[in-house]
Amino acid sequence: MTHRECIRPVLAVLVTLALGSTVAGCGGKSDDSTGGKTLTMWTFKQPHVKALQDIAKGFTAETGVTVKIQAYTPDDAFLTKVQAAAKTGDLPDVLEGHANGDDLTFGAAGLVDDLTKDVDAGWLNSYLPQVRVDGTVTNQYYQSSLAKDSTLKGIKLGQRFSVPLTIGTFGIVYANKKRLADAGVTTAPKTWEDFVADLAKVQKANPTNGGISLGLKAPSTGLEWFLQPMAYGLLGSAPFRALWSKDNAANFSGPNGVRVLETYGQVTPYWMPGTQSLDIDAADLAFAQGKSTFDIGGTFTLAFLAQNGFDPANVLTFPIPAPAAGAVPNLSLAPFTLTGLSVSSTSKNRSTALSWLKYLTKPDVAAQFAKAALDVPPINLGSDPSTAVGPALGAMIASFGSGPSAYNPGDTTYRPNAYDSGVVGAALMNFSPLKTETAPVTGRKLTGLINSYWAKQ
Amino acid sequence: MAVSTETPALAANRPAPAPHRRRYRWSEVVAGYAFLAPALVLFAVLGVYTIVYGFSLSFASWNGFSPHWTWVGVQNYVDLLWADPARAPRVHQAALHTLAVMVAVPLLTVLISFPLALLLNSIRRFKTVLRSIYFLPYVTAGIAVYFAWQYILEPGGAINTLLRTVGLGSLQQPQGFLGNPSTALPTMIVVTVWSAVPVSMLLYLAGLQSMDGNLIEAAQIDGAGWWRISRSILWPLLRPITAVIVLLNVRDSLQGFQTFLIMTNGGPGDHTNVLGLEAYRLAFLARLGPTLGLASALGWLLFLAALLLAAVNLRVMRRVT
């Protein structure tokens, strides 16, 4: 073998490796943020994409910066995507995540930046007073970060990891206005009893499609969106919180718990057949397609219904009502920040990203976003929000309450840290709609599960 | 023609020539190792690294985001098996469901695919068309098909409509076949069997076609009928294939969860939760909870169960072949 023949295989290997590394290099992170002219933003909310893209055009016109919006849905897929991107260093500049949840966990893991020094008083004042604190590490979150196995380990009191983008609440009933009118129901029910009576009337008039749809394939929905607001109205704040306590006289296994469960059980005959096999989107879709007459959701549901062809003018919305003899007869729902915007710690365009976040707080921009996304912005839209965002969304905003008569689904301080609402919700499903267990047995099982979470505290 | 003059005895006594050990040039050695390197690196990264990483993770608490793992020793295994009152009962319930699937799916698959293969092997007309039809579930199985099954099984779906049309309305499921806790798991077993039968049938068919025709002919001359030939000749000769089919389906039932994830997500309630799905939930649906270690521990427990099953299968295979 000559020298040239010897060297040939070595050269072949080197060329192969060089080509391989070139190809591998092509798969890496592309620098699409040259000179701060392009921002990337990820969200788990598909209905937000088009609205944000339209708003981004105005931002581009004002600053010359392009914003690329990408949605990864559902939110579990979004979290997995963020998890993978964090490992490979491919995080976008801006993330829209669940406020007071994902944002704080991302902050604890160092994936998103602390915005405390950037969000000054002027910026904060553009938000509604009740949501200004959302996205920050309050004492409640700081204390919970000290617990064993906390996902927030490492956060510091006062840090801010997101600013609000949308606010809202769970526990809103969407009803098909036309079907209700056909059944003789023309106004929203004021009490739980009225609600159950309306369910019966509508079911009688529409035996096949007069029921309630709710995505019970995600079992926490029955518990958090339906039972809890009613339970708050029935018992009032302190006894409601005690349902999750270790005190057997006051928790789900006690008389109050059984009373709550039996009241909730009154809706069992009115579930849409098969709703226990539907996920949240499928349940909303069933309502949009006329397979059910009532749909339980949140402020965010309207956007999905409209996107799937349901006329917002044909919808009657009202909060889950309290029982007539309940402790809070005039129950309302308190808004809290549903989604917030964070800036990733690896962003090369931090200042541009902050400008984009600030741009979204402008009243006209926020109203444009609300109208297009059919979601509620955290900005004060004046005394009559309907003029800015339309009647359906405006009515929902107007129904928001505050103080002790308002149930705040965002307040979870009464629950143990390791609490898994999916597991607890699955136990509740055996009572309603599945009817495989009685209220007292379900109460004992719920308490058993909740106590097991307290044991880890 | 060349003729050897050497006697065979002499040739046999002569010592064999020492093997020639060729010395490789360094460039050849480098080239050899360089060509091996991609495979070795791939194995090291995708095999060794992931196994070691996953095994280590099963002794830690981590949510996939936080910078550090918290070492917990064997606590994850203990929690899953008995210690954690929130998790252990779910794992026990999922294990029972998995066991039901592991017993029912292989059994039903064999009971359906063997007669189907016999039938397809015996017919003369439309053989190819029918084989293609019976093989369709395998080539079409995927997310879309399982969504289609959901629609078929829902309260207003095709099965309830069919039952009503043929006068069997009492067998209808008003909540859908996946919405009723008593029918959800059996329905999932039927859907799993539906997707497992084609490959099993193909394996049986391959076995039947490679069989010596003289055996069947001899049995027919001796007066054996179709049933006797199937029971006493074909079934015993196809036992090794049955063992393979059972092993494959037991393994799939133990570890598979995709169908359950798409069609029921373990519901209604937890009535169709299986171990694979529970591991997936702990890993990816725990809302950032520090449960990746628990998911890994459950994965290793499943691996141990699979190992045990493989050992049992090996013994059974030795006995039947």
Interface residues (C-beta under 8 A of the other chain):
Chain A: M1 C6 I7 P9 V10 A12 V13 L17 G20 D76 L79 T80 Q83 A86 G101 D102 T105 F106 A108 A109 G110 L111 D149 T151 K153 G154 L216 K217 A218 P219 P273 G274 T275 Q276 S277 D279 K291 A418 D420 G422 V423 A426 A427 M429 N430 P433 L434 T436 G448 L449 N451 S452 Y453 A455 K456
Chain B: R25 S27 E28 V30 A31 A34 F35 P38 S61 N63 G64 F65 S66 P67 T70 D84 P85 A86 R90 Q150 E154 P155 G156 P174 Q175 G176 L178 G179 P181 T264 N265 G266 G267 P268 G269 D270 F284 L285 A286 R287 L288 G289 P290
